[in-house]
Amino acid sequence: MKLIPKARPVRIRISSGGIEHSSLTSLKEHFSLEDVMGLIANGSLARWLRQCGESELAGVIECASENDKMEVLRAFFPELGKIKSEIELVKYLYRSGQEETAACLFNSDLINDINAIKQAWMYNIDGINYLPLFNEHWEEDGELAFLFARACAKGYFEIKDHSSVEMVLDKAIELGSRQAMEFQESDVWQEYIQSNDRFKNVDKKKMMYIINHILAEDEWIGHTGTNLRKRVEEVLGGKMPKIKTDQEKAIVKFVEECYYIVCRNSYGSHMDQIYKTFKLYKNSVAKDSILMPEILLINNIIGGSWHDLREYVDVSPLADLYVNSHIIQKLSLRDTLKFILEHLFDDKIEV
């Protein structure tokens, strides 16, 4: 008698949540929505379910709409059928310990749902990259803009350009957020907007008064520097509002240098010579000076060695304007330097 070996059926193996499963109970206890959707896509889940004697569930899975995660979840967990809203389902899953599945469902279906983004943020659901979602939608909804600005102020997002966050809060107020209006007056917000201000130790109002005094229109281009020196001496000698800090003295010196550039240019000095003179000033200034972005900006304008100002666009609106538009480049040298001084302390420049 000849014995013919009988082939054993190949047992299908599946993994979910980092664990291999041999029963539906085990799969449900370590359910990973992302893993399960992959198993559905390659057809192995339905075959495995039939192997486990779960033919009815296998049929439901085979008929499920492609990528319909809510339908799949309800097939495995019928008790979820009573929850109609996706964001409510996400919140239910999250508080039930299914954090990964909650995040997977949100990231797949709800990243463009403004209401869902707000609820997920306020519910503190992990596993969601909120920053691009806020960036994408803050101009559309006042409450979302407020939540974004408040989150930045509290340090949840590291955005170097605090002035751009101010724009977000301004938009929230424009869109009617009362919470934003109240938050604008809070200590948290005031500390935040001042923490990134290069000129926080400078009395800006006083310094603009002094700048305007030094650069009186009739003296902006004079025949000599005598009147300018007289005006500077009035400032430093205490006849004007008192200069209190080294930063304020540095600003006065910066104004002088701008004045002399214009004078030399108006008298026909070659730009190479103007650059050489300005370079001596530039090299005398500490690299961490609060005025370094504007000094390098002028260095570029007068044709000196070119410096990439892109690293300064987040801290200097003037550098941002120079890098990302042609407005400054279109001005005469005299008007360019005047424009720089007039907007030296601006948080943002509207043109």
PLY file of the C-alpha trace (Angstrom):
ply
format ascii 1.0
element vertex 351
property float x
property float y
property float z
element edge 350
property int vertex1
property int vertex2
end_header
0.00 0.00 0.00
1.46 3.28 -1.12
0.99 6.17 1.31
0.49 9.59 -0.25
1.42 12.42 2.09
-1.39 14.85 2.67
-0.48 18.57 2.50
-1.32 20.47 5.61
-3.04 23.82 5.12
-0.67 26.73 5.58
-1.57 28.63 8.69
-1.71 32.37 8.16
0.02 34.47 10.78
-0.76 38.10 11.48
0.68 40.72 13.81
-0.89 43.79 15.33
0.50 46.05 18.01
3.85 44.30 17.81
2.38 40.90 18.79
1.54 37.83 16.70
-2.04 36.63 17.19
-3.78 33.27 17.01
-7.27 34.36 18.09
-9.69 37.21 17.57
-9.68 37.91 21.30
-5.92 38.41 21.25
-6.14 40.67 18.20
-8.79 42.86 19.82
-6.75 43.14 23.03
-3.73 44.44 21.04
-5.60 46.18 18.26
-3.62 48.59 16.10
-5.76 50.33 13.50
-2.76 51.10 11.31
-1.61 47.47 11.34
-5.12 46.15 10.73
-5.69 48.44 7.73
-2.47 47.09 6.21
-3.64 43.51 6.76
-6.97 44.33 5.09
-5.17 45.89 2.11
-3.10 42.77 1.41
-6.05 40.41 2.00
-4.43 38.45 4.82
-6.82 39.55 7.56
-9.95 38.07 5.95
-8.15 34.77 5.30
-6.88 34.71 8.90
-10.36 35.39 10.29
-11.80 32.45 8.32
-8.96 30.32 9.59
-10.03 31.30 13.12
-13.65 30.42 12.39
-14.75 34.07 12.13
-16.24 33.84 8.63
-19.00 36.38 9.27
-16.53 39.04 10.39
-14.27 38.14 7.46
-17.17 38.82 5.09
-17.82 42.22 6.68
-14.14 43.11 6.39
-14.05 42.12 2.72
-17.06 44.31 2.00
-15.79 47.29 3.96
-15.16 50.44 1.93
-11.51 50.98 1.13
-9.79 53.01 3.86
-13.03 53.42 5.86
-11.47 53.16 9.30
-14.67 53.87 11.22
-16.41 50.99 9.45
-13.55 48.65 10.31
-13.52 49.74 13.95
-17.26 49.17 14.28
-16.92 45.75 12.70
-14.44 44.66 15.38
-16.05 46.63 18.21
-19.84 46.80 17.68
-20.25 48.90 20.84
-18.66 51.82 18.93
-21.65 51.95 16.60
-23.49 54.28 18.99
-20.79 56.95 18.49
-21.66 58.82 15.29
-19.07 61.63 15.24
-15.50 60.78 14.27
-13.96 63.24 16.70
-16.09 61.81 19.52
-14.90 58.36 18.51
-11.30 59.58 18.60
-11.84 60.98 22.11
-13.54 57.75 23.26
-10.69 55.63 21.95
-8.13 57.89 23.57
-9.66 57.81 27.04
-10.15 54.03 26.67
-6.41 53.53 26.35
-6.37 53.17 22.55
-4.09 56.20 22.05
-2.38 54.88 18.93
-5.67 54.00 17.24
-7.17 57.35 18.21
-4.23 59.23 16.66
-4.31 57.03 13.54
-8.01 57.75 12.96
-7.53 61.48 13.51
-4.46 61.76 11.28
-6.23 59.89 8.51
-9.65 61.53 8.49
-9.72 64.75 10.52
-6.63 66.86 9.81
-8.67 69.33 7.76
-11.58 69.52 10.19
-11.09 72.76 12.16
-13.56 71.79 14.89
-11.86 68.42 15.29
-8.42 70.04 15.53
-9.64 72.35 18.30
-11.25 69.50 20.23
-8.23 67.22 19.89
-5.92 70.00 21.12
-8.10 70.91 24.10
-8.55 67.20 24.91
-4.75 66.86 24.85
-4.71 63.89 22.46
-1.15 62.72 21.81
0.28 61.38 18.56
-0.89 64.36 16.47
1.48 66.87 14.89
-0.51 69.99 15.71
1.87 72.68 14.42
1.24 72.17 10.66
-2.50 71.93 11.36
-2.51 75.26 13.20
-0.33 76.80 10.50
-2.71 75.61 7.81
-5.97 76.81 9.34
-5.41 79.66 11.85
-6.59 82.34 9.41
-9.96 80.62 9.06
-11.15 80.46 12.67
-10.77 82.92 15.55
-10.81 80.31 18.31
-8.19 78.19 16.52
-5.99 81.26 16.03
-6.32 82.07 19.74
-5.41 78.52 20.77
-2.39 78.64 18.46
-1.12 81.97 19.81
-1.66 80.93 23.42
0.16 77.65 22.82
3.14 79.53 21.39
3.19 81.95 24.32
3.18 79.05 26.76
6.08 77.36 24.99
4.33 74.42 23.32
5.72 75.45 19.94
9.18 76.94 19.46
8.65 79.72 16.93
11.55 82.16 16.89
9.65 84.96 15.20
7.38 86.18 17.98
6.05 88.95 15.75
4.45 86.34 13.48
2.66 84.91 16.54
1.43 88.42 17.33
-0.15 88.41 13.88
-1.97 85.18 14.80
-3.40 86.73 17.97
-4.35 89.87 16.04
-6.20 87.67 13.54
-8.00 85.90 16.36
-9.22 89.26 17.66
-10.18 90.36 14.14
-12.26 87.17 13.80
-14.09 87.98 17.02
-12.37 85.88 19.69
-13.08 87.43 23.09
-10.61 85.04 24.70
-7.91 86.48 22.45
-8.76 90.02 23.52
-8.49 89.06 27.17
-5.30 87.06 26.61
-3.66 90.04 24.90
-3.68 91.84 28.26
-2.37 88.88 30.26
1.06 88.70 31.89
1.84 85.52 29.95
1.36 87.30 26.64
3.23 90.44 27.64
6.21 88.42 28.82
6.15 86.42 25.60
6.19 89.36 23.18
8.92 91.09 25.17
11.13 88.01 25.48
12.05 88.07 21.79
12.38 91.83 21.47
15.96 92.83 20.67
15.18 96.34 21.82
13.45 95.46 25.10
16.07 97.44 27.06
15.66 100.45 24.78
13.16 103.25 25.29
11.94 103.15 21.70
9.76 106.24 21.89
12.60 108.28 23.32
15.09 106.93 20.78
12.83 107.71 17.85
12.52 111.27 19.15
16.32 111.46 19.31
16.75 109.93 15.85
14.35 112.47 14.40
16.20 115.27 16.21
19.57 114.16 14.84
18.22 113.62 11.35
16.14 116.74 11.00
15.06 116.96 7.36
17.13 120.08 6.64
20.24 118.41 8.06
19.80 114.97 6.46
22.22 116.05 3.74
24.37 118.94 4.93
27.53 120.53 3.64
29.50 119.37 6.67
29.09 117.07 9.61
29.29 120.00 12.01
25.57 120.28 12.64
25.25 116.54 13.05
28.06 116.44 15.60
26.39 119.30 17.45
23.13 117.42 17.55
24.83 114.23 18.74
26.64 116.18 21.46
23.28 117.57 22.56
22.02 114.04 22.91
25.03 112.59 24.67
25.56 115.72 26.75
22.20 115.42 28.43
20.38 118.29 26.70
18.01 115.73 25.21
16.25 112.86 27.01
19.02 111.00 28.80
20.73 108.05 27.12
20.69 105.33 29.75
22.12 102.15 28.24
25.00 101.03 26.05
22.41 99.83 23.56
20.98 103.34 23.23
24.49 104.75 22.73
25.07 102.15 20.02
21.89 103.29 18.26
23.12 106.91 18.25
26.42 105.73 16.74
24.52 103.74 14.13
22.52 106.85 13.15
25.79 108.79 12.75
27.18 106.16 10.40
24.03 106.23 8.28
24.27 110.02 8.08
27.90 109.95 6.96
27.18 107.36 4.26
24.58 109.68 2.75
26.90 112.68 3.01
29.81 110.90 1.35
27.55 109.58 -1.37
26.07 113.01 -2.09
29.57 114.51 -2.37
30.56 111.96 -5.00
32.68 109.57 -2.95
33.26 106.27 -4.70
31.16 103.44 -3.23
34.29 101.37 -2.60
35.60 104.10 -0.33
32.26 104.38 1.47
32.33 100.64 2.01
35.87 100.69 3.41
34.90 103.38 5.90
31.72 101.56 6.91
33.66 98.32 7.26
35.80 99.90 10.00
32.62 100.69 11.89
31.14 97.24 11.25
34.26 95.49 12.52
34.20 97.59 15.69
30.71 96.34 16.59
30.30 93.13 18.59
28.87 90.25 16.56
26.02 89.83 19.04
25.00 93.49 18.79
21.26 94.08 18.61
21.95 96.15 15.48
23.92 93.50 13.60
21.03 92.59 11.22
20.72 96.23 10.10
24.49 96.74 9.94
24.83 93.71 7.65
21.84 94.93 5.65
23.57 98.26 4.98
26.78 96.37 4.23
24.90 94.54 1.45
23.25 97.72 0.16
26.45 99.72 -0.28
28.04 96.84 -2.16
30.37 95.41 0.42
31.04 91.70 0.85
27.62 90.07 0.53
26.14 88.48 3.65
23.23 86.04 3.71
20.54 87.84 5.70
18.10 84.95 5.72
19.19 83.93 9.21
17.98 87.34 10.43
14.54 87.49 8.79
12.85 86.18 11.95
14.35 88.90 14.16
14.52 91.89 11.82
11.52 92.95 9.72
13.94 95.10 7.68
16.08 92.08 6.82
12.89 90.16 5.99
11.76 92.96 3.69
15.13 93.07 1.95
15.33 89.29 1.44
11.73 88.67 0.41
10.84 91.77 -1.62
12.40 94.40 -3.85
11.00 97.43 -2.02
14.24 98.50 -0.35
16.31 97.81 -3.47
14.19 100.26 -5.46
14.93 103.22 -3.17
17.81 105.65 -3.53
20.64 105.22 -1.03
19.51 108.31 0.88
15.90 107.12 1.07
16.98 103.57 1.89
18.92 104.62 4.98
16.15 106.96 6.05
13.66 104.12 5.65
15.83 101.83 7.78
16.06 104.39 10.58
12.36 105.19 10.47
11.46 101.50 10.79
14.29 100.41 13.08
12.00 99.44 15.98
9.01 98.20 13.98
7.72 94.71 14.84
6.32 94.43 11.34
6.49 96.67 8.33
3.37 97.20 6.24
4.04 98.61 2.78
0 1
1 2
2 3
3 4
4 5
5 6
6 7
7 8
8 9
9 10
10 11
11 12
12 13
13 14
14 15
15 16
16 17
17 18
18 19
19 20
20 21
21 22
22 23
23 24
24 25
25 26
26 27
27 28
28 29
29 30
30 31
31 32
32 33
33 34
34 35
35 36
36 37
37 38
38 39
39 40
40 41
41 42
42 43
43 44
44 45
45 46
46 47
47 48
48 49
49 50
50 51
51 52
52 53
53 54
54 55
55 56
56 57
57 58
58 59
59 60
60 61
61 62
62 63
63 64
64 65
65 66
66 67
67 68
68 69
69 70
70 71
71 72
72 73
73 74
74 75
75 76
76 77
77 78
78 79
79 80
80 81
81 82
82 83
83 84
84 85
85 86
86 87
87 88
88 89
89 90
90 91
91 92
92 93
93 94
94 95
95 96
96 97
97 98
98 99
99 100
100 101
101 102
102 103
103 104
104 105
105 106
106 107
107 108
108 109
109 110
110 111
111 112
112 113
113 114
114 115
115 116
116 117
117 118
118 119
119 120
120 121
121 122
122 123
123 124
124 125
125 126
126 127
127 128
128 129
129 130
130 131
131 132
132 133
133 134
134 135
135 136
136 137
137 138
138 139
139 140
140 141
141 142
142 143
143 144
144 145
145 146
146 147
147 148
148 149
149 150
150 151
151 152
152 153
153 154
154 155
155 156
156 157
157 158
158 159
159 160
160 161
161 162
162 163
163 164
164 165
165 166
166 167
167 168
168 169
169 170
170 171
171 172
172 173
173 174
174 175
175 176
176 177
177 178
178 179
179 180
180 181
181 182
182 183
183 184
184 185
185 186
186 187
187 188
188 189
189 190
190 191
191 192
192 193
193 194
194 195
195 196
196 197
197 198
198 199
199 200
200 201
201 202
202 203
203 204
204 205
205 206
206 207
207 208
208 209
209 210
210 211
211 212
212 213
213 214
214 215
215 216
216 217
217 218
218 219
219 220
220 221
221 222
222 223
223 224
224 225
225 226
226 227
227 228
228 229
229 230
230 231
231 232
232 233
233 234
234 235
235 236
236 237
237 238
238 239
239 240
240 241
241 242
242 243
243 244
244 245
245 246
246 247
247 248
248 249
249 250
250 251
251 252
252 253
253 254
254 255
255 256
256 257
257 258
258 259
259 260
260 261
261 262
262 263
263 264
264 265
265 266
266 267
267 268
268 269
269 270
270 271
271 272
272 273
273 274
274 275
275 276
276 277
277 278
278 279
279 280
280 281
281 282
282 283
283 284
284 285
285 286
286 287
287 288
288 289
289 290
290 291
291 292
292 293
293 294
294 295
295 296
296 297
297 298
298 299
299 300
300 301
301 302
302 303
303 304
304 305
305 306
306 307
307 308
308 309
309 310
310 311
311 312
312 313
313 314
314 315
315 316
316 317
317 318
318 319
319 320
320 321
321 322
322 323
323 324
324 325
325 326
326 327
327 328
328 329
329 330
330 331
331 332
332 333
333 334
334 335
335 336
336 337
337 338
338 339
339 340
340 341
341 342
342 343
343 344
344 345
345 346
346 347
347 348
348 349
349 350
